[in-house]
């Protein structure tokens, strides 16, 4: 092998290793697939809120992290808050729902 060939091979291996390490996910972070899944869950919940005739919600925020949904914001009654939780739990991919909504 020539010196240039060894140098190029070593350089290629270094870049490959760097790319592998750079693509790994640290503990507590979401992978790209999880991010997309969470975005889909959030979108489906928001759409279900709009389609539900019992919910008159415009001030509920929806956040999803690894399938765990957090609902926050304001509702006009406890019944509306409970309905929002029920609708969110009915969405495919939801692991649990945290209710941080407040009565107005």
VEXDRENVO-898249 format. One record per atom (N, C-alpha, C, CB): residue number from 1; atom name; x, y, z. Coordinates in steps of 0.2 Angstrom, whole numbers, plus 5000, padded with zeros to 4 digits. Glycine has a CB too. Example, Ala and Ser with C-alpha at 12.3 -4.5 7.8 and 13.67 -1.06 7.14 Angstrom:
<pts>
{pt 1 "N" {5066 4972 5039}},
{pt 1 "CA" {5062 4978 5039}},
{pt 1 "C" {5066 4984 5039}},
{pt 1 "CB" {5057 4978 5045}},
{pt 2 "N" {5064 4989 5035}},
{pt 2 "CA" {5068 4995 5036}},
{pt 2 "C" {5064 5000 5039}},
{pt 2 "CB" {5070 4997 5029}},
</pts>
This chain:
<pts>
{pt 1 "N" {5004 4994 5000}},
{pt 1 "CA" {5000 5000 5000}},
{pt 1 "C" {5004 5006 5000}},
{pt 1 "CB" {4995 5000 5006}},
{pt 2 "N" {5002 5011 4996}},
{pt 2 "CA" {5006 5017 4996}},
{pt 2 "C" {5004 5021 5002}},
{pt 2 "CB" {5005 5021 4990}},
{pt 3 "N" {5008 5026 5004}},
{pt 3 "CA" {5007 5031 5010}},
{pt 3 "C" {5000 5034 5009}},
{pt 3 "CB" {5013 5035 5011}},
{pt 4 "N" {4999 5037 5002}},
{pt 4 "CA" {4993 5040 5001}},
{pt 4 "C" {4987 5036 5002}},
{pt 4 "CB" {4993 5043 4994}},
{pt 5 "N" {4987 5030 5000}},
{pt 5 "CA" {4982 5025 5001}},
{pt 5 "C" {4980 5024 5008}},
{pt 5 "CB" {4983 5019 4997}},
{pt 6 "N" {4985 5023 5012}},
{pt 6 "CA" {4985 5022 5019}},
{pt 6 "C" {4982 5029 5023}},
{pt 6 "CB" {4991 5021 5023}},
{pt 7 "N" {4984 5034 5020}},
{pt 7 "CA" {4981 5041 5023}},
{pt 7 "C" {4974 5042 5021}},
{pt 7 "CB" {4986 5047 5020}},
{pt 8 "N" {4972 5040 5015}},
{pt 8 "CA" {4965 5041 5013}},
{pt 8 "C" {4961 5036 5017}},
{pt 8 "CB" {4964 5040 5006}},
{pt 9 "N" {4963 5030 5018}},
{pt 9 "CA" {4959 5025 5022}},
{pt 9 "C" {4958 5027 5029}},
{pt 9 "CB" {4963 5018 5021}},
{pt 10 "N" {4964 5029 5032}},
{pt 10 "CA" {4963 5032 5039}},
{pt 10 "C" {4958 5037 5040}},
{pt 10 "CB" {4970 5033 5041}},
{pt 11 "N" {4959 5042 5035}},
{pt 11 "CA" {4954 5048 5035}},
{pt 11 "C" {4947 5046 5034}},
{pt 11 "CB" {4956 5053 5029}},
{pt 12 "N" {4946 5041 5030}},
{pt 12 "CA" {4939 5038 5029}},
{pt 12 "C" {4936 5035 5035}},
{pt 12 "CB" {4939 5033 5023}},
{pt 13 "N" {4940 5031 5038}},
{pt 13 "CA" {4938 5028 5044}},
{pt 13 "C" {4937 5033 5050}},
{pt 13 "CB" {4944 5023 5047}},
{pt 14 "N" {4941 5038 5050}},
{pt 14 "CA" {4940 5043 5055}},
{pt 14 "C" {4933 5047 5054}},
{pt 14 "CB" {4945 5048 5055}},
{pt 15 "N" {4932 5048 5048}},
{pt 15 "CA" {4925 5052 5046}},
{pt 15 "C" {4919 5047 5047}},
{pt 15 "CB" {4925 5054 5039}},
{pt 16 "N" {4920 5041 5046}},
{pt 16 "CA" {4915 5036 5047}},
{pt 16 "C" {4913 5035 5055}},
{pt 16 "CB" {4917 5029 5044}},
{pt 17 "N" {4919 5035 5059}},
{pt 17 "CA" {4918 5035 5066}},
{pt 17 "C" {4915 5041 5069}},
{pt 17 "CB" {4925 5033 5069}},
{pt 18 "N" {4917 5047 5066}},
{pt 18 "CA" {4914 5053 5068}},
{pt 18 "C" {4906 5053 5067}},
{pt 18 "CB" {4918 5059 5065}},
{pt 19 "N" {4905 5051 5061}},
{pt 19 "CA" {4898 5051 5059}},
{pt 19 "C" {4893 5047 5063}},
{pt 19 "CB" {4897 5049 5051}},
{pt 20 "N" {4896 5041 5065}},
{pt 20 "CA" {4893 5036 5069}},
{pt 20 "C" {4891 5039 5076}},
{pt 20 "CB" {4896 5030 5069}},
{pt 21 "N" {4896 5042 5079}},
{pt 21 "CA" {4896 5045 5085}},
{pt 21 "C" {4891 5051 5085}},
{pt 21 "CB" {4903 5047 5088}},
{pt 22 "N" {4891 5055 5080}},
{pt 22 "CA" {4887 5061 5079}},
{pt 22 "C" {4880 5059 5078}},
{pt 22 "CB" {4890 5065 5073}},
{pt 23 "N" {4878 5053 5076}},
{pt 23 "CA" {4871 5051 5075}},
{pt 23 "C" {4868 5048 5081}},
{pt 23 "CB" {4871 5047 5069}},
{pt 24 "N" {4872 5046 5086}},
{pt 24 "CA" {4869 5043 5091}},
{pt 24 "C" {4865 5048 5096}},
{pt 24 "CB" {4875 5040 5096}},
{pt 25 "N" {4861 5045 5099}},
{pt 25 "CA" {4856 5049 5103}},
{pt 25 "C" {4858 5048 5111}},
{pt 25 "CB" {4849 5046 5103}},
{pt 26 "N" {4859 5054 5114}},
{pt 26 "CA" {4861 5054 5121}},
{pt 26 "C" {4855 5052 5125}},
{pt 26 "CB" {4864 5061 5123}},
{pt 27 "N" {4856 5050 5131}},
{pt 27 "CA" {4851 5048 5136}},
{pt 27 "C" {4846 5054 5137}},
{pt 27 "CB" {4854 5045 5142}},
{pt 28 "N" {4840 5053 5137}},
{pt 28 "CA" {4835 5058 5138}},
{pt 28 "C" {4833 5062 5132}},
{pt 28 "CB" {4838 5062 5143}},
{pt 29 "N" {4836 5061 5126}},
{pt 29 "CA" {4834 5064 5120}},
{pt 29 "C" {4830 5060 5116}},
{pt 29 "CB" {4841 5067 5116}},
{pt 30 "N" {4827 5063 5111}},
{pt 30 "CA" {4822 5059 5106}},
{pt 30 "C" {4826 5058 5100}},
{pt 30 "CB" {4816 5063 5105}},
{pt 31 "N" {4825 5052 5097}},
{pt 31 "CA" {4828 5050 5090}},
{pt 31 "C" {4824 5054 5085}},
{pt 31 "CB" {4828 5043 5089}},
{pt 32 "N" {4826 5054 5079}},
{pt 32 "CA" {4822 5057 5074}},
{pt 32 "C" {4815 5054 5073}},
{pt 32 "CB" {4826 5057 5067}},
{pt 33 "N" {4815 5047 5074}},
{pt 33 "CA" {4809 5043 5073}},
{pt 33 "C" {4804 5045 5079}},
{pt 33 "CB" {4810 5036 5073}},
{pt 34 "N" {4806 5046 5085}},
{pt 34 "CA" {4802 5048 5090}},
{pt 34 "C" {4799 5055 5090}},
{pt 34 "CB" {4806 5047 5097}},
{pt 35 "N" {4804 5059 5087}},
{pt 35 "CA" {4801 5066 5086}},
{pt 35 "C" {4795 5066 5081}},
{pt 35 "CB" {4807 5070 5083}},
{pt 36 "N" {4796 5062 5076}},
{pt 36 "CA" {4791 5062 5071}},
{pt 36 "C" {4785 5059 5074}},
{pt 36 "CB" {4793 5058 5064}},
{pt 37 "N" {4785 5053 5077}},
{pt 37 "CA" {4780 5050 5081}},
{pt 37 "C" {4776 5055 5085}},
{pt 37 "CB" {4782 5044 5085}},
{pt 38 "N" {4780 5059 5089}},
{pt 38 "CA" {4777 5063 5094}},
{pt 38 "C" {4773 5069 5090}},
{pt 38 "CB" {4782 5066 5099}},
{pt 39 "N" {4776 5071 5085}},
{pt 39 "CA" {4773 5076 5081}},
{pt 39 "C" {4766 5074 5078}},
{pt 39 "CB" {4777 5079 5075}},
{pt 40 "N" {4766 5068 5076}},
{pt 40 "CA" {4760 5065 5073}},
{pt 40 "C" {4755 5064 5079}},
{pt 40 "CB" {4761 5058 5070}},
{pt 41 "N" {4757 5062 5084}},
{pt 41 "CA" {4752 5061 5090}},
{pt 41 "C" {4749 5068 5092}},
{pt 41 "CB" {4756 5058 5096}},
{pt 42 "N" {4753 5073 5092}},
{pt 42 "CA" {4751 5080 5094}},
{pt 42 "C" {4746 5082 5089}},
{pt 42 "CB" {4757 5085 5095}},
{pt 43 "N" {4748 5081 5083}},
{pt 43 "CA" {4743 5084 5077}},
{pt 43 "C" {4736 5080 5077}},
{pt 43 "CB" {4746 5083 5070}},
{pt 44 "N" {4737 5073 5079}},
{pt 44 "CA" {4730 5070 5079}},
{pt 44 "C" {4726 5072 5085}},
{pt 44 "CB" {4732 5062 5080}},
{pt 45 "N" {4729 5073 5090}},
{pt 45 "CA" {4725 5076 5096}},
{pt 45 "C" {4722 5082 5095}},
{pt 45 "CB" {4730 5076 5103}},
{pt 46 "N" {4726 5087 5092}},
{pt 46 "CA" {4723 5093 5090}},
{pt 46 "C" {4717 5093 5085}},
{pt 46 "CB" {4729 5098 5087}},
{pt 47 "N" {4718 5088 5080}},
{pt 47 "CA" {4713 5087 5076}},
{pt 47 "C" {4706 5084 5079}},
{pt 47 "CB" {4715 5083 5070}},
{pt 48 "N" {4708 5080 5084}},
{pt 48 "CA" {4702 5077 5087}},
{pt 48 "C" {4698 5082 5092}},
{pt 48 "CB" {4704 5071 5091}},
{pt 49 "N" {4702 5086 5094}},
{pt 49 "CA" {4699 5092 5098}},
{pt 49 "C" {4694 5096 5094}},
{pt 49 "CB" {4704 5096 5102}},
{pt 50 "N" {4697 5097 5088}},
{pt 50 "CA" {4693 5102 5084}},
{pt 50 "C" {4686 5098 5081}},
{pt 50 "CB" {4697 5104 5077}},
{pt 51 "N" {4687 5091 5080}},
{pt 51 "CA" {4681 5088 5078}},
{pt 51 "C" {4676 5086 5083}},
{pt 51 "CB" {4684 5081 5074}},
{pt 52 "N" {4678 5086 5089}},
{pt 52 "CA" {4674 5084 5095}},
{pt 52 "C" {4669 5089 5096}},
{pt 52 "CB" {4678 5082 5101}},
{pt 53 "N" {4662 5088 5095}},
{pt 53 "CA" {4657 5093 5096}},
{pt 53 "C" {4656 5095 5104}},
{pt 53 "CB" {4650 5090 5094}},
{pt 54 "N" {4658 5091 5108}},
{pt 54 "CA" {4658 5092 5116}},
{pt 54 "C" {4663 5097 5118}},
{pt 54 "CB" {4658 5086 5120}},
{pt 55 "N" {4669 5097 5114}},
{pt 55 "CA" {4674 5102 5116}},
{pt 55 "C" {4674 5108 5112}},
{pt 55 "CB" {4681 5098 5114}},
{pt 56 "N" {4674 5113 5116}},
{pt 56 "CA" {4675 5120 5113}},
{pt 56 "C" {4681 5123 5116}},
{pt 56 "CB" {4668 5125 5115}},
{pt 57 "N" {4687 5120 5113}},
{pt 57 "CA" {4693 5122 5116}},
{pt 57 "C" {4697 5126 5111}},
{pt 57 "CB" {4697 5116 5118}},
{pt 58 "N" {4700 5131 5113}},
{pt 58 "CA" {4704 5135 5109}},
{pt 58 "C" {4711 5137 5113}},
{pt 58 "CB" {4701 5142 5106}},
{pt 59 "N" {4711 5135 5119}},
{pt 59 "CA" {4716 5137 5123}},
{pt 59 "C" {4719 5131 5127}},
{pt 59 "CB" {4714 5142 5128}},
{pt 60 "N" {4719 5126 5124}},
{pt 60 "CA" {4723 5120 5126}},
{pt 60 "C" {4729 5118 5122}},
{pt 60 "CB" {4718 5113 5126}},
{pt 61 "N" {4735 5118 5125}},
{pt 61 "CA" {4741 5117 5122}},
{pt 61 "C" {4742 5109 5123}},
{pt 61 "CB" {4747 5121 5125}},
{pt 62 "N" {4745 5106 5118}},
{pt 62 "CA" {4747 5099 5118}},
{pt 62 "C" {4754 5098 5116}},
{pt 62 "CB" {4742 5095 5112}},
{pt 63 "N" {4758 5095 5121}},
{pt 63 "CA" {4765 5093 5120}},
{pt 63 "C" {4765 5086 5121}},
{pt 63 "CB" {4769 5097 5125}},
{pt 64 "N" {4770 5083 5117}},
{pt 64 "CA" {4771 5075 5117}},
{pt 64 "C" {4778 5074 5117}},
{pt 64 "CB" {4767 5072 5111}},
{pt 65 "N" {4780 5070 5122}},
{pt 65 "CA" {4787 5068 5123}},
{pt 65 "C" {4787 5060 5124}},
{pt 65 "CB" {4791 5071 5129}},
{pt 66 "N" {4790 5057 5119}},
{pt 66 "CA" {4790 5049 5119}},
{pt 66 "C" {4783 5046 5121}},
{pt 66 "CB" {4795 5047 5124}},
{pt 67 "N" {4778 5049 5118}},
{pt 67 "CA" {4771 5046 5119}},
{pt 67 "C" {4768 5048 5125}},
{pt 67 "CB" {4772 5038 5119}},
{pt 68 "N" {4771 5052 5129}},
{pt 68 "CA" {4767 5055 5135}},
{pt 68 "C" {4765 5062 5133}},
{pt 68 "CB" {4772 5055 5141}},
{pt 69 "N" {4758 5063 5134}},
{pt 69 "CA" {4755 5069 5132}},
{pt 69 "C" {4754 5073 5138}},
{pt 69 "CB" {4749 5068 5128}},
{pt 70 "N" {4755 5080 5137}},
{pt 70 "CA" {4754 5085 5142}},
{pt 70 "C" {4749 5090 5139}},
{pt 70 "CB" {4761 5088 5145}},
{pt 71 "N" {4743 5090 5143}},
{pt 71 "CA" {4738 5095 5141}},
{pt 71 "C" {4739 5101 5146}},
{pt 71 "CB" {4731 5092 5141}},
{pt 72 "N" {4739 5107 5143}},
{pt 72 "CA" {4740 5113 5148}},
{pt 72 "C" {4735 5118 5144}},
{pt 72 "CB" {4747 5115 5149}},
{pt 73 "N" {4734 5124 5148}},
{pt 73 "CA" {4730 5129 5146}},
{pt 73 "C" {4724 5130 5150}},
{pt 73 "CB" {4728 5128 5139}},
{pt 74 "N" {4719 5133 5147}},
{pt 74 "CA" {4713 5135 5151}},
{pt 74 "C" {4706 5131 5148}},
{pt 74 "CB" {4712 5142 5151}},
{pt 75 "N" {4702 5129 5152}},
{pt 75 "CA" {4695 5126 5150}},
{pt 75 "C" {4690 5130 5154}},
{pt 75 "CB" {4695 5119 5150}},
{pt 76 "N" {4684 5129 5152}},
{pt 76 "CA" {4678 5132 5156}},
{pt 76 "C" {4675 5128 5161}},
{pt 76 "CB" {4673 5135 5151}},
{pt 77 "N" {4677 5121 5161}},
{pt 77 "CA" {4674 5117 5166}},
{pt 77 "C" {4678 5111 5167}},
{pt 77 "CB" {4667 5115 5164}},
{pt 78 "N" {4677 5107 5173}},
{pt 78 "CA" {4680 5101 5174}},
{pt 78 "C" {4678 5096 5169}},
{pt 78 "CB" {4679 5099 5181}},
{pt 79 "N" {4672 5096 5167}},
{pt 79 "CA" {4669 5091 5162}},
{pt 79 "C" {4673 5092 5155}},
{pt 79 "CB" {4662 5092 5161}},
{pt 80 "N" {4674 5098 5154}},
{pt 80 "CA" {4678 5099 5147}},
{pt 80 "C" {4685 5097 5148}},
{pt 80 "CB" {4678 5107 5145}},
{pt 81 "N" {4688 5098 5154}},
{pt 81 "CA" {4695 5095 5155}},
{pt 81 "C" {4695 5088 5154}},
{pt 81 "CB" {4698 5098 5162}},
{pt 82 "N" {4691 5084 5158}},
{pt 82 "CA" {4690 5077 5158}},
{pt 82 "C" {4689 5075 5151}},
{pt 82 "CB" {4685 5075 5162}},
{pt 83 "N" {4685 5078 5147}},
{pt 83 "CA" {4683 5076 5140}},
{pt 83 "C" {4690 5076 5136}},
{pt 83 "CB" {4678 5080 5137}},
{pt 84 "N" {4694 5082 5137}},
{pt 84 "CA" {4700 5083 5133}},
{pt 84 "C" {4705 5077 5134}},
{pt 84 "CB" {4703 5089 5135}},
{pt 85 "N" {4705 5075 5141}},
{pt 85 "CA" {4710 5070 5143}},
{pt 85 "C" {4707 5063 5139}},
{pt 85 "CB" {4710 5069 5150}},
{pt 86 "N" {4701 5062 5139}},
{pt 86 "CA" {4698 5056 5136}},
{pt 86 "C" {4700 5055 5129}},
{pt 86 "CB" {4690 5055 5137}},
{pt 87 "N" {4699 5061 5126}},
{pt 87 "CA" {4700 5061 5118}},
{pt 87 "C" {4707 5060 5117}},
{pt 87 "CB" {4698 5068 5115}},
{pt 88 "N" {4712 5063 5121}},
{pt 88 "CA" {4719 5062 5120}},
{pt 88 "C" {4721 5055 5121}},
{pt 88 "CB" {4723 5067 5125}},
{pt 89 "N" {4718 5052 5126}},
{pt 89 "CA" {4720 5045 5128}},
{pt 89 "C" {4717 5040 5122}},
{pt 89 "CB" {4716 5043 5134}},
{pt 90 "N" {4712 5042 5118}},
{pt 90 "CA" {4710 5038 5113}},
{pt 90 "C" {4714 5038 5107}},
{pt 90 "CB" {4703 5040 5111}},
{pt 91 "N" {4719 5042 5107}},
{pt 91 "CA" {4723 5043 5101}},
{pt 91 "C" {4729 5037 5101}},
{pt 91 "CB" {4727 5050 5100}},
{pt 92 "N" {4730 5034 5095}},
{pt 92 "CA" {4734 5028 5094}},
{pt 92 "C" {4741 5031 5096}},
{pt 92 "CB" {4734 5025 5088}},
{pt 93 "N" {4745 5028 5100}},
{pt 93 "CA" {4752 5029 5101}},
{pt 93 "C" {4753 5033 5108}},
{pt 93 "CB" {4755 5034 5096}},
{pt 94 "N" {4747 5035 5111}},
{pt 94 "CA" {4748 5039 5117}},
{pt 94 "C" {4749 5034 5123}},
{pt 94 "CB" {4741 5043 5119}},
{pt 95 "N" {4754 5035 5127}},
{pt 95 "CA" {4756 5031 5132}},
{pt 95 "C" {4752 5033 5139}},
{pt 95 "CB" {4763 5030 5134}},
{pt 96 "N" {4752 5039 5140}},
{pt 96 "CA" {4749 5042 5146}},
{pt 96 "C" {4747 5050 5144}},
{pt 96 "CB" {4753 5041 5152}},
{pt 97 "N" {4743 5052 5148}},
{pt 97 "CA" {4741 5059 5148}},
{pt 97 "C" {4742 5063 5154}},
{pt 97 "CB" {4734 5060 5145}},
{pt 98 "N" {4745 5068 5154}},
{pt 98 "CA" {4746 5073 5160}},
{pt 98 "C" {4741 5079 5160}},
{pt 98 "CB" {4753 5075 5162}},
{pt 99 "N" {4737 5080 5164}},
{pt 99 "CA" {4732 5085 5164}},
{pt 99 "C" {4735 5091 5168}},
{pt 99 "CB" {4725 5083 5167}},
{pt 100 "N" {4737 5096 5165}},
{pt 100 "CA" {4739 5102 5168}},
{pt 100 "C" {4735 5108 5166}},
{pt 100 "CB" {4746 5104 5166}},
{pt 101 "N" {4728 5107 5164}},
{pt 101 "CA" {4724 5112 5162}},
{pt 101 "C" {4721 5115 5168}},
{pt 101 "CB" {4718 5109 5158}},
{pt 102 "N" {4719 5122 5168}},
{pt 102 "CA" {4716 5126 5173}},
{pt 102 "C" {4709 5128 5171}},
{pt 102 "CB" {4721 5132 5175}},
{pt 103 "N" {4705 5129 5176}},
{pt 103 "CA" {4699 5132 5175}},
{pt 103 "C" {4699 5139 5174}},
{pt 103 "CB" {4694 5130 5181}},
{pt 104 "N" {4695 5142 5170}},
{pt 104 "CA" {4694 5149 5169}},
{pt 104 "C" {4688 5151 5172}},
{pt 104 "CB" {4696 5151 5162}},
</pts>
